Amino acid sequence: MTFFLLSFVGIYGVMHYVVWRGVRPLLPHHPCVVPLALSWTLLMIVAPILSRLLERSGADLPARIAAWGGYLWLGFLFIAFALFALRALVSALILLFNRSIPTLALVPMDASASAIAVLGLTLLLGTYALYEASTIHIETVTIRSAALPPELNSIRIVQLSDLHLGLIHRAGTLRTVVEKIRNLQPDLLVATGDMVDARLDHLEELVPLTASLIPPLGKYAVTGNHEVYAGINDALYFLRQGGFTVLRNQRIIIQPGLSIVGVDDPATGKAQTEEVLLPVEKVGFTLLLKHRPLVNASTLGRFDLQLSGHAHRGQIFPFNLVTRLHYPQQDGLYHLASGAWLYASRGTGTWGPPMRLFSPPEITLFIVERPLSP
């Protein structure tokens, strides 16, 4: 945790410095400017940490204010940082071009004018990102599989992932999600981790909302890393009170020819490789729930569909370019070499900033059908 905090402070500090350098031509040359900027930077760096400390002390309203203020600033700052970094790259390319071909010299960008353009675009993109995060998409994926038992011609599976209930997302978000899921009429509902994002003593009121969903084949969940951060025992209690069967390195036969396997996230310290849980001789359709969208090569051929989340497809562009380095299969449906499928959800909620840029939130409906008769 200490390493994470130091990394966060260091990276966040660099982001502030890049943006500061970008907007400096627009600021007055007054002795108060630098101290005020440093004070504001320190406050914004501390705000997310402060929100967690306030939450743990039971000061819910101040914690929410600190979270909203700190995370909104983080979202807008990240967009500005990316744009100023792009501006610096373009300026460097112009300089290189002018030195290489002086007879065709390009006009360098004006620092003040380009800073105004960056800030205007940041405001526009940030406002859109707030809207995008509040608009949950229904993604429908149809898969044909001969592994379905003959008596089960099709099954409707709904995946919920990375909702991050906590200081930002509460009853309003969950009501919307529950209503959308109810309208999809799933046979089976699964949650692939990070349902919660904070202490849960103020989320008891949300239990009836999740408990109201009663699909005929049940509700199953696995842990994500944020269940650990929220307190694993409280998170498990919250999920179970909401009607979910939490699969902690377990395999359950839902009905003959249909089984589900769920593995703990490595953050729990009790993660078990799915290799030992999946049957060597696969019979029927096997669904694998795993928070992180990584495929264990030794399990190929032993499951039919793996459902994952975690990466959010970066949540705010261009952070997806960073997450793709570790999770190359981070968004959508992937056909695996064994003939099985991996689906990586973009997630239903948000972590940190209540913003999404070119990575809309989703609830996913899978319609698994037997192949058409020849």
URVEN-V203068 format. One record per residue. RES is the residue in one small letter. NEAR is the number of other C-alpha atoms within 12 Angstrom. Layout:
res->RES near->NEAR
res->RES near->NEAR
//
This chain:
res->m near->9
res->t near->8
res->f near->9
res->f near->12
res->l near->16
res->l near->15
res->s near->14
res->f near->19
res->v near->24
res->g near->16
res->i near->18
res->y near->31
res->g near->28
res->v near->21
res->m near->30
res->h near->35
res->y near->25
res->v near->27
res->v near->34
res->w near->28
res->r near->24
res->g near->32
res->v near->29
res->r near->24
res->p near->17
res->l near->22
res->l near->20
res->p near->11
res->h near->10
res->h near->12
res->p near->10
res->c near->12
res->v near->17
res->v near->18
res->p near->12
res->l near->15
res->a near->23
res->l near->17
res->s near->15
res->w near->19
res->t near->27
res->l near->22
res->l near->25
res->m near->31
res->i near->34
res->v near->28
res->a near->30
res->p near->35
res->i near->27
res->l near->27
res->s near->34
res->r near->32
res->l near->21
res->l near->24
res->e near->28
res->r near->23
res->s near->15
res->g near->18
res->a near->20
res->d near->26
res->l near->19
res->p near->23
res->a near->30
res->r near->32
res->i near->22
res->a near->32
res->a near->36
res->w near->29
res->g near->28
res->g near->34
res->y near->34
res->l near->32
res->w near->33
res->l near->37
res->g near->40
res->f near->39
res->l near->39
res->f near->39
res->i near->39
res->a near->39
res->f near->36
res->a near->30
res->l near->33
res->f near->33
res->a near->27
res->l near->21
res->r near->29
res->a near->25
res->l near->15
res->v near->19
res->s near->21
res->a near->17
res->l near->20
res->i near->21
res->l near->20
res->l near->17
res->f near->18
res->n near->17
res->r near->14
res->s near->13
res->i near->13
res->p near->13
res->t near->9
res->l near->13
res->a near->15
res->l near->19
res->v near->15
res->p near->20
res->m near->20
res->d near->17
res->a near->22
res->s near->18
res->a near->18
res->s near->26
res->a near->31
res->i near->24
res->a near->22
res->v near->32
res->l near->29
res->g near->19
res->l near->23
res->t near->27
res->l near->23
res->l near->18
res->l near->28
res->g near->33
res->t near->23
res->y near->25
res->a near->32
res->l near->30
res->y near->20
res->e near->26
res->a near->36
res->s near->29
res->t near->27
res->i near->31
res->h near->25
res->i near->25
res->e near->30
res->t near->23
res->v near->27
res->t near->23
res->i near->32
res->r near->24
res->s near->29
res->a near->25
res->a near->33
res->l near->31
res->p near->23
res->p near->18
res->e near->16
res->l near->23
res->n near->23
res->s near->27
res->i near->33
res->r near->29
res->i near->37
res->v near->44
res->q near->51
res->l near->50
res->s near->46
res->d near->44
res->l near->45
res->h near->42
res->l near->43
res->g near->42
res->l near->42
res->i near->39
res->h near->35
res->r near->30
res->a near->24
res->g near->18
res->t near->29
res->l near->34
res->r near->23
res->t near->25
res->v near->39
res->v near->33
res->e near->19
res->k near->27
res->i near->37
res->r near->24
res->n near->17
res->l near->26
res->q near->23
res->p near->32
res->d near->29
res->l near->38
res->l near->42
res->v near->49
res->a near->47
res->t near->55
res->g near->54
res->d near->45
res->m near->51
res->v near->47
res->d near->37
res->a near->41
res->r near->36
res->l near->33
res->d near->25
res->h near->27
res->l near->33
res->e near->24
res->e near->20
res->l near->30
res->v near->28
res->p near->21
res->l near->28
res->t near->37
res->a near->26
res->s near->21
res->l near->33
res->i near->24
res->p near->26
res->p near->16
res->l near->26
res->g near->29
res->k near->35
res->y near->46
res->a near->46
res->v near->52
res->t near->53
res->g near->46
res->n near->35
res->h near->37
res->e near->39
res->v near->28
res->y near->26
res->a near->33
res->g near->25
res->i near->33
res->n near->19
res->d near->25
res->a near->39
res->l near->33
res->y near->25
res->f near->37
res->l near->38
res->r near->24
res->q near->23
res->g near->30
res->g near->27
res->f near->34
res->t near->32
res->v near->40
res->l near->36
res->r near->34
res->n near->30
res->q near->30
res->r near->30
res->i near->30
res->i near->22
res->i near->22
res->q near->20
res->p near->18
res->g near->22
res->l near->33
res->s near->34
res->i near->47
res->v near->41
res->g near->44
res->v near->41
res->d near->39
res->d near->37
res->p near->25
res->a near->24
res->t near->27
res->g near->16
res->k near->17
res->a near->26
res->q near->24
res->t near->25
res->e near->35
res->e near->25
res->v near->19
res->l near->31
res->l near->35
res->p near->27
res->v near->16
res->e near->14
res->k near->23
res->v near->24
res->g near->28
res->f near->42
res->t near->41
res->l near->48
res->l near->50
res->l near->50
res->k near->48
res->h near->49
res->r near->45
res->p near->40
res->l near->35
res->v near->36
res->n near->24
res->a near->16
res->s near->18
res->t near->28
res->l near->29
res->g near->28
res->r near->36
res->f near->43
res->d near->39
res->l near->46
res->q near->45
res->l near->51
res->s near->49
res->g near->50
res->h near->45
res->a near->44
res->h near->47
res->r near->41
res->g near->36
res->q near->43
res->i near->40
res->f near->29
res->p near->24
res->f near->23
res->n near->25
res->l near->20
res->v near->18
res->t near->24
res->r near->23
res->l near->14
res->h near->17
res->y near->24
res->p near->22
res->q near->34
res->q near->35
res->d near->35
res->g near->30
res->l near->27
res->y near->27
res->h near->19
res->l near->23
res->a near->18
res->s near->19
res->g near->20
res->a near->31
res->w near->36
res->l near->38
res->y near->45
res->a near->44
res->s near->50
res->r near->48
res->g near->47
res->t near->52
res->g near->48
res->t near->49
res->w near->42
res->g near->41
res->p near->36
res->p near->42
res->m near->41
res->r near->42
res->l near->36
res->f near->26
res->s near->36
res->p near->34
res->p near->43
res->e near->39
res->i near->42
res->t near->41
res->l near->33
res->f near->37
res->i near->28
res->v near->34
res->e near->25
res->r near->23
res->p near->18
res->l near->12
res->s near->8
res->p near->4
//
